[in-house]
Amino acid sequence: MKYPLLLAVLAGTLVLSACERTVVAPPAAVVTVPGPAGPAGATGATGAGVGIPGPTGATGATGATGSTGYEGATGATGATGATGNTGRTGQTGQTGDTVVVVPAR
């Protein structure tokens, strides 16, 4: 009786010690309030002339087709099972008397 009780106390101590936490206070958030908007900047200069696109590059060559993978070997055919035994032939039924029932008039 003393070993299971000792084991339960030891397990309870380990469980409770694993739950200990230290509390850390998060830093206070700093709120920045924007000031009034400044004056608009000057408009930039327009580019000189319309850009002329250069010639289109050549199309790359088509890659080679990959080789076909190896076809795996066929598995061995299983052996044929043994044929079961033939059952015994039943007995021939006995012949009985024939009964003729004549209906009443």
PDB file as gemmi writes it, atoms N, CA and C in Angstrom:
CRYST1    1.000    1.000    1.000  90.00  90.00  90.00 P 1                      
ATOM      1  N   MET A   1       0.831  -1.199   0.000  1.00  0.00           N  
ATOM      2  CA  MET A   1       0.000   0.000   0.000  1.00  0.00           C  
ATOM      3  C   MET A   1       0.867   1.251   0.000  1.00  0.00           C  
ATOM      4  N   LYS A   2       2.058   1.189   0.565  1.00  0.00           N  
ATOM      5  CA  LYS A   2       2.853   2.399   0.671  1.00  0.00           C  
ATOM      6  C   LYS A   2       3.482   2.789  -0.669  1.00  0.00           C  
ATOM      7  N   TYR A   3       3.751   1.835  -1.565  1.00  0.00           N  
ATOM      8  CA  TYR A   3       4.362   2.183  -2.849  1.00  0.00           C  
ATOM      9  C   TYR A   3       3.398   2.897  -3.792  1.00  0.00           C  
ATOM     10  N   PRO A   4       2.155   2.434  -3.965  1.00  0.00           N  
ATOM     11  CA  PRO A   4       1.242   3.202  -4.828  1.00  0.00           C  
ATOM     12  C   PRO A   4       0.963   4.597  -4.279  1.00  0.00           C  
ATOM     13  N   LEU A   5       0.877   4.725  -2.965  1.00  0.00           N  
ATOM     14  CA  LEU A   5       0.632   6.034  -2.366  1.00  0.00           C  
ATOM     15  C   LEU A   5       1.829   6.958  -2.594  1.00  0.00           C  
ATOM     16  N   LEU A   6       3.041   6.420  -2.432  1.00  0.00           N  
ATOM     17  CA  LEU A   6       4.255   7.202  -2.671  1.00  0.00           C  
ATOM     18  C   LEU A   6       4.353   7.613  -4.138  1.00  0.00           C  
ATOM     19  N   LEU A   7       3.996   6.711  -5.047  1.00  0.00           N  
ATOM     20  CA  LEU A   7       4.019   7.013  -6.473  1.00  0.00           C  
ATOM     21  C   LEU A   7       3.001   8.097  -6.824  1.00  0.00           C  
ATOM     22  N   ALA A   8       1.824   8.064  -6.222  1.00  0.00           N  
ATOM     23  CA  ALA A   8       0.801   9.077  -6.478  1.00  0.00           C  
ATOM     24  C   ALA A   8       1.247  10.445  -5.978  1.00  0.00           C  
ATOM     25  N   VAL A   9       1.882  10.491  -4.815  1.00  0.00           N  
ATOM     26  CA  VAL A   9       2.365  11.764  -4.272  1.00  0.00           C  
ATOM     27  C   VAL A   9       3.465  12.324  -5.164  1.00  0.00           C  
ATOM     28  N   LEU A  10       4.374  11.470  -5.613  1.00  0.00           N  
ATOM     29  CA  LEU A  10       5.469  11.902  -6.491  1.00  0.00           C  
ATOM     30  C   LEU A  10       4.923  12.419  -7.824  1.00  0.00           C  
ATOM     31  N   ALA A  11       3.957  11.719  -8.416  1.00  0.00           N  
ATOM     32  CA  ALA A  11       3.362  12.160  -9.681  1.00  0.00           C  
ATOM     33  C   ALA A  11       2.624  13.482  -9.499  1.00  0.00           C  
ATOM     34  N   GLY A  12       1.908  13.645  -8.414  1.00  0.00           N  
ATOM     35  CA  GLY A  12       1.204  14.901  -8.151  1.00  0.00           C  
ATOM     36  C   GLY A  12       2.168  16.061  -7.993  1.00  0.00           C  
ATOM     37  N   THR A  13       3.297  15.832  -7.331  1.00  0.00           N  
ATOM     38  CA  THR A  13       4.299  16.880  -7.163  1.00  0.00           C  
ATOM     39  C   THR A  13       4.869  17.308  -8.517  1.00  0.00           C  
ATOM     40  N   LEU A  14       5.164  16.337  -9.381  1.00  0.00           N  
ATOM     41  CA  LEU A  14       5.706  16.655 -10.701  1.00  0.00           C  
ATOM     42  C   LEU A  14       4.698  17.435 -11.545  1.00  0.00           C  
ATOM     43  N   VAL A  15       3.442  17.041 -11.483  1.00  0.00           N  
ATOM     44  CA  VAL A  15       2.411  17.719 -12.274  1.00  0.00           C  
ATOM     45  C   VAL A  15       2.229  19.153 -11.808  1.00  0.00           C  
ATOM     46  N   LEU A  16       2.178  19.365 -10.512  1.00  0.00           N  
ATOM     47  CA  LEU A  16       1.975  20.711  -9.993  1.00  0.00           C  
ATOM     48  C   LEU A  16       3.191  21.605 -10.225  1.00  0.00           C  
ATOM     49  N   SER A  17       4.384  21.038 -10.193  1.00  0.00           N  
ATOM     50  CA  SER A  17       5.571  21.869 -10.425  1.00  0.00           C  
ATOM     51  C   SER A  17       5.703  22.244 -11.889  1.00  0.00           C  
ATOM     52  N   ALA A  18       5.155  21.438 -12.790  1.00  0.00           N  
ATOM     53  CA  ALA A  18       5.220  21.747 -14.225  1.00  0.00           C  
ATOM     54  C   ALA A  18       4.264  22.876 -14.588  1.00  0.00           C  
ATOM     55  N   CYS A  19       3.281  23.159 -13.764  1.00  0.00           N  
ATOM     56  CA  CYS A  19       2.285  24.186 -14.065  1.00  0.00           C  
ATOM     57  C   CYS A  19       2.706  25.585 -13.618  1.00  0.00           C  
ATOM     58  N   GLU A  20       3.863  25.728 -12.982  1.00  0.00           N  
ATOM     59  CA  GLU A  20       4.276  27.028 -12.470  1.00  0.00           C  
ATOM     60  C   GLU A  20       4.589  27.965 -13.637  1.00  0.00           C  
ATOM     61  N   ARG A  21       4.071  29.198 -13.563  1.00  0.00           N  
ATOM     62  CA  ARG A  21       4.299  30.169 -14.625  1.00  0.00           C  
ATOM     63  C   ARG A  21       4.745  31.491 -13.997  1.00  0.00           C  
ATOM     64  N   THR A  22       5.524  32.233 -14.765  1.00  0.00           N  
ATOM     65  CA  THR A  22       5.876  33.571 -14.327  1.00  0.00           C  
ATOM     66  C   THR A  22       5.065  34.554 -15.145  1.00  0.00           C  
ATOM     67  N   VAL A  23       4.538  35.579 -14.509  1.00  0.00           N  
ATOM     68  CA  VAL A  23       3.678  36.552 -15.179  1.00  0.00           C  
ATOM     69  C   VAL A  23       4.550  37.700 -15.672  1.00  0.00           C  
ATOM     70  N   VAL A  24       4.439  38.012 -16.969  1.00  0.00           N  
ATOM     71  CA  VAL A  24       5.197  39.105 -17.558  1.00  0.00           C  
ATOM     72  C   VAL A  24       4.194  40.133 -18.051  1.00  0.00           C  
ATOM     73  N   ALA A  25       4.335  41.375 -17.584  1.00  0.00           N  
ATOM     74  CA  ALA A  25       3.416  42.436 -18.000  1.00  0.00           C  
ATOM     75  C   ALA A  25       3.848  42.935 -19.385  1.00  0.00           C  
ATOM     76  N   PRO A  26       2.913  43.028 -20.343  1.00  0.00           N  
ATOM     77  CA  PRO A  26       3.275  43.523 -21.667  1.00  0.00           C  
ATOM     78  C   PRO A  26       3.573  45.021 -21.605  1.00  0.00           C  
ATOM     79  N   PRO A  27       4.492  45.499 -22.452  1.00  0.00           N  
ATOM     80  CA  PRO A  27       4.810  46.931 -22.422  1.00  0.00           C  
ATOM     81  C   PRO A  27       3.602  47.751 -22.889  1.00  0.00           C  
ATOM     82  N   ALA A  28       3.505  48.961 -22.377  1.00  0.00           N  
ATOM     83  CA  ALA A  28       2.391  49.833 -22.730  1.00  0.00           C  
ATOM     84  C   ALA A  28       2.521  50.266 -24.189  1.00  0.00           C  
ATOM     85  N   ALA A  29       1.412  50.320 -24.899  1.00  0.00           N  
ATOM     86  CA  ALA A  29       1.417  50.708 -26.301  1.00  0.00           C  
ATOM     87  C   ALA A  29       1.565  52.224 -26.422  1.00  0.00           C  
ATOM     88  N   VAL A  30       2.397  52.665 -27.366  1.00  0.00           N  
ATOM     89  CA  VAL A  30       2.607  54.092 -27.597  1.00  0.00           C  
ATOM     90  C   VAL A  30       1.696  54.517 -28.732  1.00  0.00           C  
ATOM     91  N   VAL A  31       0.865  55.520 -28.491  1.00  0.00           N  
ATOM     92  CA  VAL A  31      -0.073  56.005 -29.501  1.00  0.00           C  
ATOM     93  C   VAL A  31       0.493  57.297 -30.081  1.00  0.00           C  
ATOM     94  N   THR A  32       0.701  57.324 -31.407  1.00  0.00           N  
ATOM     95  CA  THR A  32       1.222  58.517 -32.071  1.00  0.00           C  
ATOM     96  C   THR A  32       0.074  59.218 -32.764  1.00  0.00           C  
ATOM     97  N   VAL A  33      -0.106  60.492 -32.492  1.00  0.00           N  
ATOM     98  CA  VAL A  33      -1.178  61.276 -33.102  1.00  0.00           C  
ATOM     99  C   VAL A  33      -0.569  62.063 -34.257  1.00  0.00           C  
ATOM    100  N   PRO A  34      -1.103  61.909 -35.500  1.00  0.00           N  
ATOM    101  CA  PRO A  34      -0.523  62.630 -36.636  1.00  0.00           C  
ATOM    102  C   PRO A  34      -0.826  64.118 -36.557  1.00  0.00           C  
ATOM    103  N   GLY A  35       0.119  64.905 -37.071  1.00  0.00           N  
ATOM    104  CA  GLY A  35      -0.058  66.359 -37.102  1.00  0.00           C  
ATOM    105  C   GLY A  35      -0.779  66.782 -38.380  1.00  0.00           C  
ATOM    106  N   PRO A  36      -0.876  68.082 -38.658  1.00  0.00           N  
ATOM    107  CA  PRO A  36      -1.564  68.542 -39.863  1.00  0.00           C  
ATOM    108  C   PRO A  36      -0.740  68.212 -41.105  1.00  0.00           C  
ATOM    109  N   ALA A  37      -1.428  68.041 -42.236  1.00  0.00           N  
ATOM    110  CA  ALA A  37      -0.768  67.683 -43.491  1.00  0.00           C  
ATOM    111  C   ALA A  37       0.036  68.863 -44.010  1.00  0.00           C  
ATOM    112  N   GLY A  38       1.191  68.580 -44.630  1.00  0.00           N  
ATOM    113  CA  GLY A  38       2.041  69.617 -45.203  1.00  0.00           C  
ATOM    114  C   GLY A  38       1.574  69.989 -46.609  1.00  0.00           C  
ATOM    115  N   PRO A  39       2.214  71.012 -47.255  1.00  0.00           N  
ATOM    116  CA  PRO A  39       1.822  71.423 -48.601  1.00  0.00           C  
ATOM    117  C   PRO A  39       2.198  70.353 -49.629  1.00  0.00           C  
ATOM    118  N   ALA A  40       1.474  70.330 -50.755  1.00  0.00           N  
ATOM    119  CA  ALA A  40       1.719  69.349 -51.809  1.00  0.00           C  
ATOM    120  C   ALA A  40       3.031  69.667 -52.498  1.00  0.00           C  
ATOM    121  N   GLY A  41       3.737  68.636 -52.968  1.00  0.00           N  
ATOM    122  CA  GLY A  41       5.006  68.826 -53.657  1.00  0.00           C  
ATOM    123  C   GLY A  41       4.788  69.249 -55.098  1.00  0.00           C  
ATOM    124  N   ALA A  42       5.871  69.707 -55.750  1.00  0.00           N  
ATOM    125  CA  ALA A  42       5.802  70.147 -57.147  1.00  0.00           C  
ATOM    126  C   ALA A  42       5.618  68.952 -58.066  1.00  0.00           C  
ATOM    127  N   THR A  43       4.987  69.184 -59.241  1.00  0.00           N  
ATOM    128  CA  THR A  43       4.760  68.116 -60.208  1.00  0.00           C  
ATOM    129  C   THR A  43       6.067  67.819 -60.915  1.00  0.00           C  
ATOM    130  N   GLY A  44       6.322  66.539 -61.182  1.00  0.00           N  
ATOM    131  CA  GLY A  44       7.562  66.136 -61.843  1.00  0.00           C  
ATOM    132  C   GLY A  44       7.533  66.447 -63.331  1.00  0.00           C  
ATOM    133  N   ALA A  45       8.716  66.481 -63.953  1.00  0.00           N  
ATOM    134  CA  ALA A  45       8.841  66.789 -65.379  1.00  0.00           C  
ATOM    135  C   ALA A  45       8.369  65.619 -66.220  1.00  0.00           C  
ATOM    136  N   THR A  46       7.836  65.910 -67.424  1.00  0.00           N  
ATOM    137  CA  THR A  46       7.364  64.877 -68.339  1.00  0.00           C  
ATOM    138  C   THR A  46       8.558  64.322 -69.098  1.00  0.00           C  
ATOM    139  N   GLY A  47       8.525  63.023 -69.403  1.00  0.00           N  
ATOM    140  CA  GLY A  47       9.614  62.390 -70.139  1.00  0.00           C  
ATOM    141  C   GLY A  47       9.694  62.902 -71.564  1.00  0.00           C  
ATOM    142  N   ALA A  48      10.887  62.869 -72.144  1.00  0.00           N  
ATOM    143  CA  ALA A  48      11.081  63.389 -73.497  1.00  0.00           C  
ATOM    144  C   ALA A  48      10.806  62.292 -74.506  1.00  0.00           C  
ATOM    145  N   GLY A  49       9.739  62.437 -75.308  1.00  0.00           N  
ATOM    146  CA  GLY A  49       9.454  61.485 -76.386  1.00  0.00           C  
ATOM    147  C   GLY A  49       8.795  60.214 -75.892  1.00  0.00           C  
ATOM    148  N   VAL A  50       8.331  59.411 -76.844  1.00  0.00           N  
ATOM    149  CA  VAL A  50       7.664  58.145 -76.553  1.00  0.00           C  
ATOM    150  C   VAL A  50       8.703  57.040 -76.670  1.00  0.00           C  
ATOM    151  N   GLY A  51       8.734  56.146 -75.722  1.00  0.00           N  
ATOM    152  CA  GLY A  51       9.703  55.063 -75.779  1.00  0.00           C  
ATOM    153  C   GLY A  51       9.393  54.085 -76.904  1.00  0.00           C  
ATOM    154  N   ILE A  52      10.401  53.622 -77.625  1.00  0.00           N  
ATOM    155  CA  ILE A  52      10.226  52.655 -78.712  1.00  0.00           C  
ATOM    156  C   ILE A  52      10.649  51.297 -78.172  1.00  0.00           C  
ATOM    157  N   PRO A  53       9.736  50.329 -78.268  1.00  0.00           N  
ATOM    158  CA  PRO A  53      10.088  49.009 -77.742  1.00  0.00           C  
ATOM    159  C   PRO A  53      11.154  48.342 -78.606  1.00  0.00           C  
ATOM    160  N   GLY A  54      12.004  47.566 -77.989  1.00  0.00           N  
ATOM    161  CA  GLY A  54      13.052  46.844 -78.702  1.00  0.00           C  
ATOM    162  C   GLY A  54      12.507  45.596 -79.382  1.00  0.00           C  
ATOM    163  N   PRO A  55      13.312  44.934 -80.183  1.00  0.00           N  
ATOM    164  CA  PRO A  55      12.858  43.727 -80.877  1.00  0.00           C  
ATOM    165  C   PRO A  55      12.592  42.593 -79.885  1.00  0.00           C  
ATOM    166  N   THR A  56      11.685  41.700 -80.267  1.00  0.00           N  
ATOM    167  CA  THR A  56      11.338  40.546 -79.432  1.00  0.00           C  
ATOM    168  C   THR A  56      12.445  39.515 -79.530  1.00  0.00           C  
ATOM    169  N   GLY A  57      12.779  38.884 -78.436  1.00  0.00           N  
ATOM    170  CA  GLY A  57      13.833  37.868 -78.427  1.00  0.00           C  
ATOM    171  C   GLY A  57      13.380  36.583 -79.110  1.00  0.00           C  
ATOM    172  N   ALA A  58      14.338  35.751 -79.469  1.00  0.00           N  
ATOM    173  CA  ALA A  58      14.058  34.474 -80.146  1.00  0.00           C  
ATOM    174  C   ALA A  58      13.429  33.489 -79.165  1.00  0.00           C  
ATOM    175  N   THR A  59      12.581  32.617 -79.703  1.00  0.00           N  
ATOM    176  CA  THR A  59      11.942  31.591 -78.887  1.00  0.00           C  
ATOM    177  C   THR A  59      12.947  30.497 -78.578  1.00  0.00           C  
ATOM    178  N   GLY A  60      12.949  30.009 -77.359  1.00  0.00           N  
ATOM    179  CA  GLY A  60      13.889  28.958 -76.957  1.00  0.00           C  
ATOM    180  C   GLY A  60      13.554  27.612 -77.596  1.00  0.00           C  
ATOM    181  N   ALA A  61      14.541  26.752 -77.661  1.00  0.00           N  
ATOM    182  CA  ALA A  61      14.365  25.415 -78.250  1.00  0.00           C  
ATOM    183  C   ALA A  61      13.526  24.538 -77.325  1.00  0.00           C  
ATOM    184  N   THR A  62      12.792  23.596 -77.912  1.00  0.00           N  
ATOM    185  CA  THR A  62      11.963  22.675 -77.144  1.00  0.00           C  
ATOM    186  C   THR A  62      12.855  21.629 -76.492  1.00  0.00           C  
ATOM    187  N   GLY A  63      12.571  21.287 -75.261  1.00  0.00           N  
ATOM    188  CA  GLY A  63      13.376  20.299 -74.535  1.00  0.00           C  
ATOM    189  C   GLY A  63      13.162  18.889 -75.053  1.00  0.00           C  
ATOM    190  N   ALA A  64      14.101  18.007 -74.774  1.00  0.00           N  
ATOM    191  CA  ALA A  64      14.027  16.613 -75.219  1.00  0.00           C  
ATOM    192  C   ALA A  64      12.978  15.856 -74.409  1.00  0.00           C  
ATOM    193  N   THR A  65      12.356  14.857 -75.035  1.00  0.00           N  
ATOM    194  CA  THR A  65      11.360  14.030 -74.356  1.00  0.00           C  
ATOM    195  C   THR A  65      12.072  13.054 -73.431  1.00  0.00           C  
ATOM    196  N   GLY A  66      11.565  12.874 -72.240  1.00  0.00           N  
ATOM    197  CA  GLY A  66      12.184  11.962 -71.280  1.00  0.00           C  
ATOM    198  C   GLY A  66      12.017  10.500 -71.683  1.00  0.00           C  
ATOM    199  N   SER A  67      12.857   9.633 -71.142  1.00  0.00           N  
ATOM    200  CA  SER A  67      12.782   8.207 -71.483  1.00  0.00           C  
ATOM    201  C   SER A  67      11.650   7.535 -70.711  1.00  0.00           C  
ATOM    202  N   THR A  68      11.159   6.437 -71.272  1.00  0.00           N  
ATOM    203  CA  THR A  68      10.071   5.690 -70.651  1.00  0.00           C  
ATOM    204  C   THR A  68      10.621   4.893 -69.480  1.00  0.00           C  
ATOM    205  N   GLY A  69       9.880   4.842 -68.400  1.00  0.00           N  
ATOM    206  CA  GLY A  69      10.333   4.116 -67.206  1.00  0.00           C  
ATOM    207  C   GLY A  69      10.320   2.612 -67.413  1.00  0.00           C  
ATOM    208  N   TYR A  70      11.006   1.889 -66.523  1.00  0.00           N  
ATOM    209  CA  TYR A  70      11.107   0.423 -66.564  1.00  0.00           C  
ATOM    210  C   TYR A  70       9.787  -0.196 -66.141  1.00  0.00           C  
ATOM    211  N   GLU A  71       9.342  -1.169 -66.923  1.00  0.00           N  
ATOM    212  CA  GLU A  71       8.113  -1.878 -66.564  1.00  0.00           C  
ATOM    213  C   GLU A  71       8.481  -2.989 -65.601  1.00  0.00           C  
ATOM    214  N   GLY A  72       7.830  -3.052 -64.469  1.00  0.00           N  
ATOM    215  CA  GLY A  72       8.173  -4.040 -63.436  1.00  0.00           C  
ATOM    216  C   GLY A  72       7.885  -5.468 -63.873  1.00  0.00           C  
ATOM    217  N   ALA A  73       8.519  -6.419 -63.202  1.00  0.00           N  
ATOM    218  CA  ALA A  73       8.347  -7.838 -63.516  1.00  0.00           C  
ATOM    219  C   ALA A  73       6.993  -8.326 -63.038  1.00  0.00           C  
ATOM    220  N   THR A  74       6.477  -9.334 -63.739  1.00  0.00           N  
ATOM    221  CA  THR A  74       5.192  -9.928 -63.377  1.00  0.00           C  
ATOM    222  C   THR A  74       5.394 -10.902 -62.218  1.00  0.00           C  
ATOM    223  N   GLY A  75       4.496 -10.914 -61.275  1.00  0.00           N  
ATOM    224  CA  GLY A  75       4.612 -11.806 -60.121  1.00  0.00           C  
ATOM    225  C   GLY A  75       4.349 -13.258 -60.499  1.00  0.00           C  
ATOM    226  N   ALA A  76       4.804 -14.169 -59.662  1.00  0.00           N  
ATOM    227  CA  ALA A  76       4.624 -15.607 -59.905  1.00  0.00           C  
ATOM    228  C   ALA A  76       3.173 -16.003 -59.697  1.00  0.00           C  
ATOM    229  N   THR A  77       2.718 -16.970 -60.497  1.00  0.00           N  
ATOM    230  CA  THR A  77       1.358 -17.480 -60.371  1.00  0.00           C  
ATOM    231  C   THR A  77       1.291 -18.433 -59.188  1.00  0.00           C  
ATOM    232  N   GLY A  78       0.253 -18.334 -58.394  1.00  0.00           N  
ATOM    233  CA  GLY A  78       0.113 -19.200 -57.222  1.00  0.00           C  
ATOM    234  C   GLY A  78      -0.236 -20.631 -57.602  1.00  0.00           C  
ATOM    235  N   ALA A  79       0.031 -21.562 -56.703  1.00  0.00           N  
ATOM    236  CA  ALA A  79      -0.247 -22.976 -56.946  1.00  0.00           C  
ATOM    237  C   ALA A  79      -1.745 -23.243 -56.853  1.00  0.00           C  
ATOM    238  N   THR A  80      -2.205 -24.239 -57.599  1.00  0.00           N  
ATOM    239  CA  THR A  80      -3.617 -24.621 -57.572  1.00  0.00           C  
ATOM    240  C   THR A  80      -3.902 -25.371 -56.276  1.00  0.00           C  
ATOM    241  N   GLY A  81      -5.023 -25.085 -55.648  1.00  0.00           N  
ATOM    242  CA  GLY A  81      -5.378 -25.740 -54.395  1.00  0.00           C  
ATOM    243  C   GLY A  81      -5.795 -27.194 -54.597  1.00  0.00           C  
ATOM    244  N   ALA A  82      -5.758 -27.958 -53.534  1.00  0.00           N  
ATOM    245  CA  ALA A  82      -6.119 -29.387 -53.593  1.00  0.00           C  
ATOM    246  C   ALA A  82      -7.634 -29.534 -53.761  1.00  0.00           C  
ATOM    247  N   THR A  83      -8.052 -30.561 -54.488  1.00  0.00           N  
ATOM    248  CA  THR A  83      -9.467 -30.845 -54.693  1.00  0.00           C  
ATOM    249  C   THR A  83     -10.024 -31.525 -53.446  1.00  0.00           C  
ATOM    250  N   GLY A  84     -11.215 -31.156 -53.021  1.00  0.00           N  
ATOM    251  CA  GLY A  84     -11.819 -31.746 -51.826  1.00  0.00           C  
ATOM    252  C   GLY A  84     -12.298 -33.173 -52.063  1.00  0.00           C  
ATOM    253  N   ASN A  85     -12.522 -33.911 -50.986  1.00  0.00           N  
ATOM    254  CA  ASN A  85     -12.994 -35.302 -51.076  1.00  0.00           C  
ATOM    255  C   ASN A  85     -14.454 -35.341 -51.499  1.00  0.00           C  
ATOM    256  N   THR A  86     -14.823 -36.403 -52.196  1.00  0.00           N  
ATOM    257  CA  THR A  86     -16.216 -36.597 -52.608  1.00  0.00           C  
ATOM    258  C   THR A  86     -17.002 -37.142 -51.426  1.00  0.00           C  
ATOM    259  N   GLY A  87     -18.210 -36.639 -51.220  1.00  0.00           N  
ATOM    260  CA  GLY A  87     -19.039 -37.092 -50.107  1.00  0.00           C  
ATOM    261  C   GLY A  87     -19.605 -38.490 -50.347  1.00  0.00           C  
ATOM    262  N   ARG A  88     -20.087 -39.114 -49.267  1.00  0.00           N  
ATOM    263  CA  ARG A  88     -20.663 -40.461 -49.375  1.00  0.00           C  
ATOM    264  C   ARG A  88     -22.017 -40.394 -50.058  1.00  0.00           C  
ATOM    265  N   THR A  89     -22.366 -41.449 -50.776  1.00  0.00           N  
ATOM    266  CA  THR A  89     -23.664 -41.546 -51.437  1.00  0.00           C  
ATOM    267  C   THR A  89     -24.718 -41.893 -50.392  1.00  0.00           C  
ATOM    268  N   GLY A  90     -25.870 -41.237 -50.480  1.00  0.00           N  
ATOM    269  CA  GLY A  90     -26.940 -41.495 -49.519  1.00  0.00           C  
ATOM    270  C   GLY A  90     -27.610 -42.848 -49.758  1.00  0.00           C  
ATOM    271  N   GLN A  91     -28.367 -43.334 -48.753  1.00  0.00           N  
ATOM    272  CA  GLN A  91     -29.066 -44.617 -48.868  1.00  0.00           C  
ATOM    273  C   GLN A  91     -30.292 -44.455 -49.756  1.00  0.00           C  
ATOM    274  N   THR A  92     -30.623 -45.525 -50.423  1.00  0.00           N  
ATOM    275  CA  THR A  92     -31.823 -45.539 -51.260  1.00  0.00           C  
ATOM    276  C   THR A  92     -33.044 -45.590 -50.343  1.00  0.00           C  
ATOM    277  N   GLY A  93     -34.096 -44.823 -50.703  1.00  0.00           N  
ATOM    278  CA  GLY A  93     -35.304 -44.788 -49.889  1.00  0.00           C  
ATOM    279  C   GLY A  93     -36.078 -46.102 -49.957  1.00  0.00           C  
ATOM    280  N   GLN A  94     -36.833 -46.378 -48.904  1.00  0.00           N  
ATOM    281  CA  GLN A  94     -37.623 -47.603 -48.859  1.00  0.00           C  
ATOM    282  C   GLN A  94     -38.919 -47.399 -49.633  1.00  0.00           C  
ATOM    283  N   THR A  95     -39.398 -48.487 -50.231  1.00  0.00           N  
ATOM    284  CA  THR A  95     -40.672 -48.413 -50.936  1.00  0.00           C  
ATOM    285  C   THR A  95     -41.775 -48.767 -49.963  1.00  0.00           C  
ATOM    286  N   GLY A  96     -42.896 -48.097 -50.085  1.00  0.00           N  
ATOM    287  CA  GLY A  96     -44.003 -48.354 -49.162  1.00  0.00           C  
ATOM    288  C   GLY A  96     -45.254 -48.759 -49.918  1.00  0.00           C  
ATOM    289  N   ASP A  97     -46.349 -48.957 -49.190  1.00  0.00           N  
ATOM    290  CA  ASP A  97     -47.626 -49.330 -49.803  1.00  0.00           C  
ATOM    291  C   ASP A  97     -48.261 -48.085 -50.402  1.00  0.00           C  
ATOM    292  N   THR A  98     -49.022 -48.287 -51.472  1.00  0.00           N  
ATOM    293  CA  THR A  98     -49.722 -47.198 -52.119  1.00  0.00           C  
ATOM    294  C   THR A  98     -51.117 -47.108 -51.515  1.00  0.00           C  
ATOM    295  N   VAL A  99     -51.546 -45.916 -51.135  1.00  0.00           N  
ATOM    296  CA  VAL A  99     -52.860 -45.725 -50.551  1.00  0.00           C  
ATOM    297  C   VAL A  99     -53.659 -44.888 -51.553  1.00  0.00           C  
ATOM    298  N   VAL A 100     -54.862 -45.426 -51.896  1.00  0.00           N  
ATOM    299  CA  VAL A 100     -55.733 -44.711 -52.830  1.00  0.00           C  
ATOM    300  C   VAL A 100     -56.935 -44.237 -52.032  1.00  0.00           C  
ATOM    301  N   VAL A 101     -57.211 -42.929 -52.092  1.00  0.00           N  
ATOM    302  CA  VAL A 101     -58.343 -42.373 -51.372  1.00  0.00           C  
ATOM    303  C   VAL A 101     -59.436 -42.121 -52.398  1.00  0.00           C  
ATOM    304  N   VAL A 102     -60.599 -42.740 -52.156  1.00  0.00           N  
ATOM    305  CA  VAL A 102     -61.731 -42.560 -53.062  1.00  0.00           C  
ATOM    306  C   VAL A 102     -62.665 -41.534 -52.428  1.00  0.00           C  
ATOM    307  N   PRO A 103     -62.997 -40.495 -53.176  1.00  0.00           N  
ATOM    308  CA  PRO A 103     -63.881 -39.500 -52.604  1.00  0.00           C  
ATOM    309  C   PRO A 103     -65.301 -40.055 -52.396  1.00  0.00           C  
ATOM    310  N   ALA A 104     -65.948 -39.580 -51.353  1.00  0.00           N  
ATOM    311  CA  ALA A 104     -67.326 -40.017 -51.067  1.00  0.00           C  
ATOM    312  C   ALA A 104     -68.290 -39.315 -51.985  1.00  0.00           C  
ATOM    313  N   ARG A 105     -69.411 -39.970 -52.262  1.00  0.00           N  
ATOM    314  CA  ARG A 105     -70.389 -39.378 -53.158  1.00  0.00           C  
ATOM    315  C   ARG A 105     -71.356 -38.548 -52.440  1.00  0.00           C  
TER     316      ARG A 105                                                      
END                                                                             
